[in-house]
Amino acid sequence: MSRLLMNRRRLLGTSAALGAATLFAPALRAQSPVKVAGIHASPVENAWNSVLHAALLGAHEEGVIDYTFSEGVSGTDYPRAMREYAEAGNVLIVGESYAVEREARTVASDYPDTAFLMGSSGEAAGDNFGVFGTWNWEAAYLAGMLAGEMTETGTVGSVGAIPIPEVNMLINGFADGVKAVNPDATHLVSFIGTFFDPPKAREAGLAQIDSGADILFGERIGTADAAQERGIKAIGSLINYTPRYPDTVFANAMWYFRPLLDTALTDAVGGNPVGKTYTPLSLMEDGGNDIVFVEGVAPPEAVTRMEEVRAAIKAGEFEVPRNFDEPA
């Protein structure tokens, strides 16, 4: 058994939880749709929120859940929104507690019969407050491998939101991939101080280009705008940006929320505690993240080396380093 699989089973609590996503759809389709709410601090077009929203919409369209949501909910208003959705009888509430950890946990303790699945840098709490993080750093590592072999200036850049552990790990994963194939490369890092400000991300990207970067990794929406404006290549994160920037974004470090949603909802409907960490279901082994890229942009030999590592990650034979420290 790989160390990643052992860690995943330990964090989820039981190995049975790993198979929950497989059992999820048939079990719930036999019932009436389950009421599920989404509370999004940013607009749903924000990359991170759009991944959650797409997974929830997909389950809604399949008739598995009855999904309602709010977007652009401020930190001061977030606890109220949580309470209103709990009072409305939602079985599961999906959201984020990064800016309201204490308040969100207080609300959850007041509604023990409602399950909460929250993006968080903290630990799960009680039986009904489950947490998850965005673990697409494996895909970012693979994208970094391509960038490291493609850069002509020897300098690449990353634009991130705020240096919280999940963002740090993602940018560090990209940097590690670059260094794996190009140890002498320079990696520029900028944080914009917010989760959604495309113009600010664009400005940060332009500054990195002015400092010599010829490939940008956009942890935030707006980074690719800078790359497009200056005629260089970019890498997207969480969602596929290539259709929006067909001549600019050649690779994307994708993240898929559906495995986490399926498992948490199965737990909630089955009366099992959701007070656990669902983050490990984001691993590439479980289909939680992967790289998508445009053929013919990166050199064939670079793609071959990347694909070898990709296969090893999926097989549990290679573990991408997890570094939560703020990038230098």
C-alpha positions as CSV (number, residue, x, y, z in Angstrom):
1,M,0.0,0.0,0.0
2,S,1.4,3.4,-1.0
3,R,2.1,6.0,1.7
4,L,-0.3,8.4,0.0
5,L,-3.1,5.8,0.3
6,M,-2.3,5.1,3.9
7,N,-2.4,8.9,4.6
8,R,-5.7,9.2,2.8
9,R,-7.3,6.4,4.7
10,R,-6.0,7.8,8.0
11,L,-7.3,11.3,7.3
12,L,-10.8,10.2,6.0
13,G,-11.2,8.0,9.1
14,T,-12.1,4.7,7.4
15,S,-11.2,3.0,4.1
16,A,-14.9,2.5,3.4
17,A,-15.2,6.3,2.9
18,L,-12.9,6.0,-0.2
19,G,-15.5,4.0,-2.0
20,A,-18.3,6.2,-1.1
21,A,-18.1,8.3,-4.3
22,T,-18.6,5.1,-6.3
23,L,-21.8,4.2,-4.4
24,F,-23.0,7.7,-4.2
25,A,-25.0,8.2,-7.4
26,P,-27.1,5.0,-7.5
27,A,-27.9,5.2,-3.8
28,L,-29.1,8.8,-4.0
29,R,-30.8,8.7,-7.3
30,A,-33.3,6.2,-5.8
31,Q,-34.4,9.0,-3.4
32,S,-35.9,12.4,-3.8
33,P,-33.2,15.1,-4.4
34,V,-31.4,16.1,-1.3
35,K,-31.4,19.8,-0.4
36,V,-27.9,21.2,-0.6
37,A,-26.8,24.9,-0.3
38,G,-23.6,26.6,-1.5
39,I,-22.3,29.8,0.1
40,H,-19.7,31.5,-2.0
41,A,-17.7,34.3,-0.7
42,S,-16.6,35.3,-4.2
43,P,-18.6,35.4,-7.4
44,V,-19.1,31.9,-8.8
45,E,-17.0,32.9,-11.9
46,N,-14.0,33.0,-9.5
47,A,-11.9,29.9,-10.4
48,W,-12.1,28.2,-7.0
49,N,-15.8,28.9,-6.5
50,S,-16.6,27.9,-10.0
51,V,-15.2,24.4,-9.4
52,L,-17.5,23.9,-6.4
53,H,-20.4,25.5,-8.3
54,A,-19.9,23.2,-11.3
55,A,-19.8,20.1,-9.2
56,L,-23.0,21.1,-7.3
57,L,-24.7,22.1,-10.5
58,G,-23.8,18.8,-12.1
59,A,-25.3,16.9,-9.2
60,H,-28.4,19.1,-9.4
61,E,-28.9,18.5,-13.1
62,E,-28.6,14.7,-12.5
63,G,-31.5,15.0,-10.0
64,V,-29.3,13.9,-7.1
65,I,-29.5,17.2,-5.2
66,D,-31.8,20.3,-5.0
67,Y,-29.1,23.0,-5.1
68,T,-29.5,26.7,-4.1
69,F,-26.7,29.1,-3.6
70,S,-25.5,32.6,-2.7
71,E,-22.4,34.3,-4.1
72,G,-20.3,37.3,-3.1
73,V,-21.2,36.8,0.6
74,S,-19.0,39.0,2.8
75,G,-17.3,37.7,5.9
76,T,-19.6,39.8,8.2
77,D,-22.7,38.3,6.5
78,Y,-21.4,34.7,6.2
79,P,-22.7,33.3,9.5
80,R,-26.1,34.7,8.8
81,A,-26.2,33.0,5.5
82,M,-25.1,29.7,7.1
83,R,-27.9,30.0,9.7
84,E,-30.6,30.8,7.0
85,Y,-29.6,27.8,4.9
86,A,-29.5,25.5,8.0
87,E,-33.0,26.7,9.0
88,A,-34.2,26.0,5.5
89,G,-33.6,22.3,6.0
90,N,-30.5,21.8,3.8
91,V,-28.9,18.5,4.5
92,L,-25.5,19.7,3.5
93,I,-24.1,23.2,3.3
94,V,-20.9,23.7,1.2
95,G,-18.8,26.8,1.5
96,E,-15.6,28.3,2.8
97,S,-14.5,29.4,6.3
98,Y,-11.0,30.8,5.6
99,A,-12.0,34.3,6.8
100,V,-14.6,33.2,9.4
101,E,-13.2,30.1,11.0
102,R,-14.5,30.8,14.5
103,E,-17.9,32.1,13.5
104,A,-18.5,29.2,11.0
105,R,-17.7,26.6,13.7
106,T,-20.0,28.3,16.1
107,V,-22.8,28.2,13.6
108,A,-22.2,24.5,12.9
109,S,-22.3,23.7,16.6
110,D,-25.7,25.4,16.8
111,Y,-27.0,23.1,14.1
112,P,-25.8,19.6,14.9
113,D,-28.2,17.9,12.5
114,T,-26.9,19.9,9.5
115,A,-23.8,18.8,7.7
116,F,-21.2,21.4,6.7
117,L,-18.4,20.9,4.2
118,M,-16.1,24.0,4.3
119,G,-13.0,25.0,2.6
120,S,-10.7,25.6,5.5
121,S,-7.1,25.8,6.7
122,G,-8.2,24.4,10.1
123,E,-9.2,21.0,11.4
124,A,-12.6,19.3,11.2
125,A,-14.8,19.8,14.3
126,G,-17.5,17.7,16.0
127,D,-19.6,15.3,13.9
128,N,-20.9,17.8,11.4
129,F,-18.1,20.2,10.4
130,G,-16.1,18.7,7.6
131,V,-13.2,20.5,5.9
132,F,-11.3,20.4,2.7
133,G,-8.4,22.1,1.0
134,T,-7.5,22.5,-2.7
135,W,-4.9,19.9,-3.5
136,N,-4.1,20.4,-7.2
137,W,-0.4,20.8,-6.4
138,E,0.4,17.5,-8.1
139,A,-0.9,18.9,-11.4
140,A,0.9,22.2,-10.7
141,Y,4.1,20.2,-10.4
142,L,3.6,18.6,-13.8
143,A,2.8,22.0,-15.3
144,G,6.0,23.3,-13.7
145,M,8.0,20.5,-15.4
146,L,6.7,21.8,-18.8
147,A,7.4,25.4,-17.9
148,G,10.9,24.6,-16.7
149,E,11.8,23.1,-20.1
150,M,10.0,25.8,-22.2
151,T,11.3,29.0,-20.6
152,E,13.8,30.8,-22.7
153,T,14.7,33.6,-20.2
154,G,15.2,31.1,-17.3
155,T,12.6,33.0,-15.3
156,V,9.0,32.1,-14.6
157,G,6.4,33.7,-12.4
158,S,3.5,32.8,-10.1
159,V,0.6,35.1,-9.1
160,G,-1.3,33.9,-6.0
161,A,-4.1,35.2,-3.8
162,I,-3.0,35.1,-0.2
163,P,-0.2,33.0,1.3
164,I,-2.5,30.5,3.1
165,P,-1.2,26.9,3.2
166,E,-3.2,25.7,0.2
167,V,-2.1,28.5,-2.0
168,N,1.5,28.2,-0.8
169,M,1.5,24.4,-1.5
170,L,0.2,25.0,-5.0
171,I,2.8,27.6,-5.9
172,N,5.6,25.6,-4.3
173,G,4.4,22.5,-6.3
174,F,4.8,24.5,-9.5
175,A,8.2,25.8,-8.4
176,D,9.3,22.2,-7.5
177,G,8.3,21.0,-11.0
178,V,10.3,23.8,-12.6
179,K,13.3,23.1,-10.5
180,A,13.1,19.3,-11.2
181,V,14.0,19.9,-14.9
182,N,15.7,23.3,-14.7
183,P,17.5,23.7,-11.4
184,D,18.9,27.1,-12.4
185,A,15.6,28.7,-13.2
186,T,14.4,31.8,-11.3
187,H,10.9,31.8,-9.9
188,L,9.1,35.1,-9.1
189,V,6.1,35.1,-6.7
190,S,3.5,37.8,-6.1
191,F,0.4,37.7,-3.9
192,I,-2.4,40.1,-4.6
193,G,-3.9,40.1,-1.1
194,T,-7.4,39.0,-2.1
195,F,-9.1,36.0,-3.6
196,F,-10.8,37.8,-6.5
197,D,-9.3,40.9,-8.2
198,P,-8.5,40.1,-11.9
199,P,-7.1,43.6,-12.6
200,K,-4.7,43.3,-9.7
201,A,-3.6,39.8,-10.8
202,R,-3.0,41.3,-14.3
203,E,-0.8,44.0,-12.8
204,A,1.2,41.5,-10.8
205,G,1.7,39.4,-13.9
206,L,2.9,42.4,-15.9
207,A,5.4,43.3,-13.2
208,Q,6.8,39.8,-13.4
209,I,7.1,39.9,-17.2
210,D,8.9,43.2,-16.8
211,S,11.3,41.4,-14.5
212,G,12.1,38.7,-17.1
213,A,9.4,36.1,-16.7
214,D,8.3,34.5,-20.0
215,I,5.9,31.9,-18.5
216,L,3.3,32.8,-15.8
217,F,1.5,30.4,-13.5
218,G,-1.9,32.0,-12.7
219,E,-3.1,30.8,-9.3
220,R,-5.5,33.8,-9.7
221,I,-7.8,34.9,-12.5
222,G,-6.3,37.8,-14.4
223,T,-2.8,36.5,-14.6
224,A,-3.4,35.2,-18.1
225,D,-4.5,38.6,-19.2
226,A,-1.0,39.9,-18.6
227,A,0.5,37.0,-20.5
228,Q,-1.9,37.5,-23.4
229,E,-1.1,41.3,-23.5
230,R,2.6,40.7,-23.7
231,G,2.5,37.7,-26.0
232,I,3.9,35.0,-23.6
233,K,2.6,31.7,-22.4
234,A,0.6,31.0,-19.2
235,I,-0.6,28.2,-17.1
236,G,-4.0,28.1,-15.5
237,S,-5.1,26.6,-12.2
238,L,-8.3,24.9,-11.0
239,I,-10.2,25.3,-14.3
240,N,-9.4,25.0,-18.0
241,Y,-8.5,28.6,-19.2
242,T,-7.4,27.5,-22.6
243,P,-10.8,28.1,-24.3
244,R,-10.7,31.6,-23.0
245,Y,-7.1,32.2,-23.9
246,P,-6.4,29.7,-26.8
247,D,-3.1,31.2,-27.8
248,T,-1.8,31.9,-24.3
249,V,-2.8,29.2,-21.8
250,F,-1.2,26.0,-22.9
251,A,-1.6,23.9,-19.7
252,N,-3.9,23.9,-16.7
253,A,-3.6,22.4,-13.2
254,M,-7.1,21.1,-12.8
255,W,-9.0,20.5,-9.6
256,Y,-12.2,18.4,-9.4
257,F,-14.5,18.8,-6.4
258,R,-17.0,16.1,-7.3
259,P,-15.2,13.2,-5.5
260,L,-15.3,15.3,-2.2
261,L,-18.9,16.3,-2.7
262,D,-20.0,12.8,-3.4
263,T,-18.3,11.3,-0.4
264,A,-19.5,14.0,2.0
265,L,-23.1,13.9,0.8
266,T,-23.1,10.1,1.1
267,D,-21.9,10.4,4.7
268,A,-24.5,13.1,5.5
269,V,-27.4,11.1,3.9
270,G,-26.2,7.9,5.5
271,G,-26.1,9.4,9.0
272,N,-22.3,9.1,9.2
273,P,-20.2,11.9,10.8
274,V,-18.9,14.4,8.3
275,G,-16.6,15.9,10.8
276,K,-13.5,14.8,9.0
277,T,-10.9,16.0,6.5
278,Y,-12.0,15.3,2.9
279,T,-9.0,17.0,1.3
280,P,-7.2,13.7,0.4
281,L,-9.8,12.9,-2.1
282,S,-8.3,15.7,-4.2
283,L,-5.3,13.5,-4.9
284,M,-4.6,12.5,-8.5
285,E,-5.0,8.9,-7.5
286,D,-8.6,9.5,-6.8
287,G,-9.3,11.8,-9.8
288,G,-9.3,14.9,-7.7
289,N,-6.7,16.8,-9.8
290,D,-4.8,16.4,-13.1
291,I,-3.1,18.4,-15.8
292,V,-4.7,19.2,-19.2
293,F,-2.5,20.7,-21.8
294,V,-2.4,21.6,-25.5
295,E,-0.6,19.2,-27.7
296,G,2.3,20.5,-29.7
297,V,3.2,23.5,-27.5
298,A,5.8,22.0,-25.2
299,P,8.7,20.1,-26.7
300,P,7.9,16.3,-27.2
301,E,10.7,15.2,-24.9
302,A,9.4,17.5,-22.2
303,V,5.9,16.0,-22.5
304,T,7.4,12.5,-22.4
305,R,9.2,13.2,-19.1
306,M,6.1,14.8,-17.7
307,E,3.9,11.9,-18.6
308,E,6.3,9.5,-17.0
309,V,6.0,11.4,-13.7
310,R,2.2,11.7,-14.2
311,A,1.8,8.0,-14.5
312,A,4.0,7.4,-11.4
313,I,1.8,9.8,-9.4
314,K,-1.4,8.1,-10.4
315,A,0.1,4.7,-9.6
316,G,1.2,5.9,-6.1
317,E,4.8,5.4,-7.0
318,F,5.9,9.1,-6.8
319,E,4.9,11.6,-4.2
320,V,5.1,15.3,-5.1
321,P,6.6,17.2,-2.1
322,R,4.0,19.0,0.0
323,N,5.3,22.4,1.2
324,F,2.9,24.7,3.0
325,D,5.5,27.4,3.7
326,E,5.1,30.8,2.1
327,P,7.2,30.8,-1.1
328,A,10.2,33.1,-1.0
